[in-house]
Amino acid sequence: MLHNKLGLISHNVNQAFSGYTIFSPLGQLSTFLINMKGDVVHEWKLPSMPGNYAYLLPNGNLLAAQKTKEGPVDLPGKGGKLIEMDWDGSIVWEYTDHFQNHDFRRLKNGNTVYAAWELMSPESASRVRGGRPNTEHKKGIYGDVVREVDIEGNLVWEWIFTRDIEIEKFPLCDIDTRREFAHINSVQPLENGDYLISCRNNHLIAIIDRQTKTFSWSMTEMALGHQHDATMLANGNILVFVNGAHSIYNGPAFGSRIHEIDPKTKEVVWEYKGSPPYTFHSPFISGMERLANGNTLICEGQWGRLFEVTNAGEIVWDYVSPYFNGKDVPYAEGNFVFRCYRYAPDSPQIAGRLPLDPN
């Protein structure tokens, strides 16, 4: 919902997970690290507009995506260039793929995985089911690819949705366009080398088996509402931001939800929703993170709101980004935030760089 106060709204020192929160306002040339008071304690100046978000690596460096002018610039979520910056803002690594979009992660072996687009062949495009007729992109239909590159930029692994999966089993949402199949917005590396993905336009979350390149598990449910940020938790459950768009629960009155799903039963075992529900609603972007103390950090992206809730749903930290953009910034008018993360003061990402007390 639209907030009439910016910056720190509230903070329960005794119940919140104490640390530093990172976020990249869309349309801004900066990534900010704030303390629990909402004060900016560190800032990275980016060379160009962010390709959605940035996060800290264990060595304290920043991994970020940047928008490029090449590639399909008229599709939402575009990046195009990945950069790694040290704490002082110097670029120490970069890689360009003008079709890169949405998500990217550094693997433990030093490789980098990311989501990308690839224009589908007419034959593959003809297999796409669902979506509103005659709403294809002017060039056809763009399909999803997951690519893994090494430190030298060499492609070492690739998964192509239309090649490796029987796409007829995963039709597009009937209300959506046919510009993309299937709009991956998150890619999480799992401990065994597989990848957990979220596909917005299909209401689909799935696990890609690295060896067979097939889905070892999948869930397609309209109630996911064009979800974002599917994340495997340490307990084996999957946390996901249920946007509530184009679903059976569609509309601001329903609001958005955070669901923790047991993949064995596909049942929701924990939920966060606004009280009343419409007070928490972001129909696009957004994400969440389960913190070490069991609380959940939530990014209500449309409103630039970052807040933390307990397992009982109590809000113990609440902050609204004060960084807005004008109408001349495509897809970023407002104070949108794609995703955020929290780091403990003694974590590898922060330790020795900032005070141990962020309160």
C-alpha positions in Angstrom: 0.0 0.0 0.0 1.1 3.6 -0.5 3.0 4.8 2.6 2.9 8.4 3.9 6.2 8.0 5.8 9.6 7.2 4.4 12.7 5.7 6.0 12.5 3.8 9.2 8.9 3.2 10.3 9.4 1.0 13.4 12.0 -1.2 15.0 11.6 -3.8 17.8 15.3 -4.1 19.0 14.5 -7.2 21.1 12.9 -9.2 18.4 14.4 -8.1 15.1 17.4 -9.8 13.6 20.2 -7.3 14.1 22.2 -6.6 10.9 22.7 -4.6 7.7 20.2 -4.6 4.9 21.2 -4.2 1.2 19.0 -3.0 -1.6 19.2 -1.4 -5.0 16.4 1.1 -5.8 15.3 0.5 -9.4 16.2 3.5 -11.6 19.0 4.7 -9.2 22.7 4.4 -9.8 23.4 3.2 -6.3 23.2 0.2 -4.1 22.7 1.0 -0.4 23.6 -0.8 2.8 21.6 0.4 5.8 21.7 -0.2 9.5 18.7 -1.0 11.7 18.0 2.7 12.1 17.7 3.1 8.3 20.9 5.1 8.0 23.1 4.5 4.9 26.4 3.1 6.2 27.8 2.1 2.8 27.1 2.9 -0.9 28.3 1.5 -4.2 28.0 3.8 -7.2 27.0 1.8 -10.2 28.3 2.5 -13.7 24.8 2.2 -15.2 21.2 1.4 -14.2 20.8 -1.7 -12.2 19.5 -4.9 -13.7 17.2 -5.5 -10.8 19.4 -6.0 -7.7 22.8 -6.7 -6.1 24.0 -8.7 -3.2 27.2 -9.3 -1.2 29.5 -12.3 -1.7 31.3 -13.9 1.2 34.5 -11.9 0.4 32.6 -8.7 0.9 32.4 -7.9 -2.8 29.2 -6.8 -4.5 27.7 -8.9 -7.3 25.4 -6.8 -9.4 23.6 -6.7 -12.8 23.6 -3.7 -15.1 21.2 -2.8 -17.9 22.7 -2.8 -21.4 21.3 -1.1 -24.5 21.6 -4.2 -26.6 19.3 -7.2 -26.6 15.5 -7.3 -26.0 15.3 -3.9 -24.2 11.5 -4.0 -24.3 11.1 -7.0 -22.0 10.8 -6.5 -18.2 13.6 -7.5 -15.9 16.5 -7.0 -18.3 20.1 -6.8 -17.2 22.8 -7.7 -19.7 26.1 -7.2 -17.8 27.2 -8.8 -14.5 29.9 -7.0 -12.5 31.7 -7.7 -9.3 32.8 -4.7 -7.3 35.1 -4.6 -4.2 34.1 -2.8 -1.1 35.6 0.4 -2.4 33.7 0.3 -5.7 36.4 -0.9 -8.1 35.2 -3.5 -10.7 37.2 -6.7 -10.3 35.2 -8.9 -12.7 32.6 -8.5 -15.4 30.7 -10.5 -17.9 28.3 -9.5 -20.7 25.4 -11.4 -22.1 22.8 -8.9 -23.4 20.1 -11.5 -22.9 20.7 -11.9 -19.2 17.7 -11.0 -17.0 16.4 -11.0 -13.5 18.5 -13.4 -11.4 22.2 -14.3 -11.1 24.2 -16.2 -8.4 27.8 -16.9 -7.7 28.5 -20.6 -7.0 30.9 -22.0 -4.4 33.3 -23.1 -7.2 33.6 -19.5 -8.5 31.2 -20.0 -11.5 28.2 -17.8 -12.0 24.7 -18.9 -13.0 22.1 -16.6 -14.4 18.8 -16.5 -16.2 18.7 -15.4 -19.9 16.3 -15.1 -22.9 16.7 -16.9 -26.2 14.4 -16.2 -29.2 12.4 -19.4 -29.8 12.4 -21.0 -33.2 9.0 -20.9 -35.0 8.7 -24.6 -34.5 9.2 -24.3 -30.7 7.0 -21.2 -30.5 4.2 -23.2 -32.1 4.3 -25.6 -29.1 3.6 -22.8 -26.5 0.1 -23.3 -25.0 -1.9 -20.6 -23.3 -1.6 -16.8 -23.2 -3.8 -14.3 -25.1 -3.8 -15.0 -28.8 -1.8 -12.7 -31.1 0.2 -11.1 -28.3 3.6 -12.4 -29.3 6.6 -10.1 -29.3 7.3 -8.5 -32.7 10.2 -10.9 -33.1 8.3 -14.0 -31.9 8.4 -15.6 -28.5 11.4 -15.4 -26.2 12.1 -18.5 -24.2 14.0 -19.1 -21.0 17.6 -20.3 -20.6 19.7 -20.9 -17.5 23.5 -20.5 -18.2 26.5 -21.2 -16.0 29.8 -19.6 -16.9 33.3 -19.9 -15.3 35.5 -17.1 -14.1 36.9 -16.7 -17.6 33.4 -16.3 -19.1 33.3 -19.7 -20.7 29.9 -21.4 -20.9 30.2 -24.7 -18.9 26.5 -25.6 -18.5 23.2 -24.6 -20.2 19.6 -25.5 -19.7 17.0 -24.5 -22.4 13.4 -24.8 -21.4 12.1 -25.5 -24.9 14.8 -28.1 -25.6 15.0 -29.9 -22.3 11.4 -29.9 -21.1 8.1 -30.9 -22.6 6.7 -27.4 -22.6 3.2 -28.4 -23.5 2.8 -29.5 -19.9 3.3 -26.0 -18.7 0.9 -23.6 -20.5 1.1 -19.8 -20.0 -1.4 -18.1 -17.8 -4.5 -17.4 -20.0 -4.5 -13.7 -19.0 -0.9 -13.1 -19.9 0.8 -12.3 -23.2 2.7 -14.7 -25.4 5.8 -12.5 -25.5 7.8 -14.8 -23.2 7.9 -18.4 -22.2 8.1 -18.6 -19.2 9.7 -15.6 -17.6 12.2 -17.0 -15.0 12.6 -14.5 -12.2 14.7 -16.5 -9.7 17.4 -19.2 -10.0 18.7 -20.7 -6.7 21.6 -23.1 -6.8 21.0 -26.1 -4.5 23.6 -28.0 -2.4 23.5 -31.0 -4.8 24.1 -28.8 -7.9 20.5 -28.7 -9.0 18.6 -25.4 -9.6 15.4 -24.2 -8.1 13.6 -21.8 -10.5 10.5 -19.6 -10.5 8.6 -19.0 -13.7 6.2 -16.2 -13.3 4.1 -16.6 -16.5 3.2 -20.2 -15.8 2.6 -20.0 -12.0 5.5 -22.6 -11.9 8.2 -23.4 -9.5 10.5 -26.3 -10.3 13.8 -28.0 -9.6 16.1 -28.6 -12.6 18.1 -31.8 -12.3 21.7 -30.8 -13.3 22.5 -34.1 -14.8 19.4 -35.0 -16.7 18.2 -31.4 -17.3 14.6 -32.5 -16.6 12.4 -31.4 -13.7 12.9 -33.6 -10.7 10.1 -31.7 -9.0 7.6 -29.1 -10.1 4.5 -27.3 -8.9 2.1 -25.3 -11.1 -0.7 -23.6 -9.2 -2.7 -20.5 -10.0 -2.8 -19.6 -6.4 0.9 -18.8 -6.6 -0.2 -15.7 -8.5 2.8 -15.0 -10.7 5.2 -15.7 -7.8 8.8 -14.5 -7.3 11.9 -15.6 -5.4 11.4 -19.3 -4.8 13.9 -20.2 -2.2 14.8 -23.6 -0.7 15.2 -23.4 3.1 17.5 -25.4 5.3 14.5 -27.5 6.5 13.8 -28.6 2.9 10.7 -26.4 2.4 10.3 -23.8 -0.2 9.7 -20.1 0.6 8.0 -18.1 -2.1 6.6 -14.6 -2.6 3.0 -15.1 -3.8 2.3 -11.9 -5.7 -1.4 -12.5 -6.1 -1.5 -11.4 -9.8 -3.7 -13.1 -12.4 -4.7 -15.8 -9.9 -7.8 -17.2 -8.4 -7.1 -14.8 -5.5 -6.4 -11.8 -7.7 -6.9 -8.3 -6.6 -5.7 -5.8 -3.9 -8.4 -7.1 -1.5 -6.5 -10.4 -1.4 -3.1 -8.9 -1.1 0.2 -10.7 -1.5 1.3 -13.6 0.7 4.6 -15.3 1.7 4.1 -19.1 1.6 6.4 -21.8 3.0 5.6 -24.9 1.0 6.4 -28.5 1.9 7.5 -29.9 -1.5 6.5 -33.4 -0.5 2.9 -32.5 0.0 2.8 -29.2 -1.9 0.9 -27.8 1.1 1.4 -24.4 2.7 2.9 -25.0 6.2 3.4 -21.3 7.0 1.9 -18.1 5.7 2.3 -14.4 6.1 -0.3 -12.0 5.0 -1.3 -8.4 5.8 -3.8 -7.5 8.4 -6.1 -6.7 6.7 -4.8 -8.5 3.6 -4.8 -5.5 1.3 -2.2 -3.7 3.5 0.4 -6.0 2.0 0.3 -6.2 -1.8 2.9 -6.1 -4.6 1.6 -7.7 -7.8 5.1 -7.8 -9.4 8.9 -8.0 -8.4 9.4 -8.6 -4.6 11.0 -11.3 -2.6 11.9 -12.5 0.9 14.6 -14.1 3.0 14.4 -16.4 6.1 16.7 -15.0 8.7 18.9 -17.0 11.1 16.6 -16.2 14.1 13.6 -17.6 12.3 12.1 -14.3 11.3 11.4 -13.4 7.6 12.7 -10.3 5.8 10.2 -9.2 3.1 10.6 -6.9 0.2 7.2 -5.5 -0.9 8.7 -4.3 -4.1 6.0 -2.1 -5.6 6.1 0.2 -2.6 9.8 0.0 -1.8 9.0 -1.4 1.6 11.4 -3.7 3.4 10.1 -5.3 6.6 10.8 -8.1 9.0 8.2 -10.4 10.6 8.3 -13.0 13.3 6.9 -16.6 12.8 3.7 -15.3 14.4 3.5 -12.5 11.8 4.4 -9.6 14.1 6.2 -6.8 12.3 9.5 -6.1 14.2 11.3 -3.9 11.6 9.8 -1.7 9.0 11.5 0.6 6.4 10.3 2.3 3.2 12.8 3.4 0.6 13.0 7.2 0.2 14.6 6.9 -3.3 12.1 7.8 -6.0 12.4 8.2 -9.8 10.7 10.5 -12.2 8.5 9.6 -15.2 11.6 9.6 -17.5 12.8 6.4 -16.0 11.1 3.4 -17.8 9.5 0.8 -15.5 10.9 2.6 -12.4 8.6 5.5 -11.6 8.1 5.3 -7.9 10.4 3.7 -5.3 10.4 0.1 -6.6 12.9 -2.4 -5.0 13.3 -5.8 -6.6 14.8 -7.7 -3.7 16.8 -7.2 -0.4 19.0 -9.2 2.0 20.2 -8.9 5.6 23.7 -9.6 6.8 24.8 -10.2 10.4 27.5 -7.8 11.7 29.9 -10.8 12.2 29.1 -12.4 8.8 31.9 -12.9 6.3 30.2 -10.3 4.1 30.4 -7.6 6.8 32.9 -8.7 9.5 35.5 -6.0 10.2 34.0 -3.5 7.7 31.2 -2.0 9.8 30.4 -1.7 13.6 29.3 -4.8 15.4 26.2 -2.9 16.7 24.0 -1.9 13.7 21.2 -0.6 16.0 
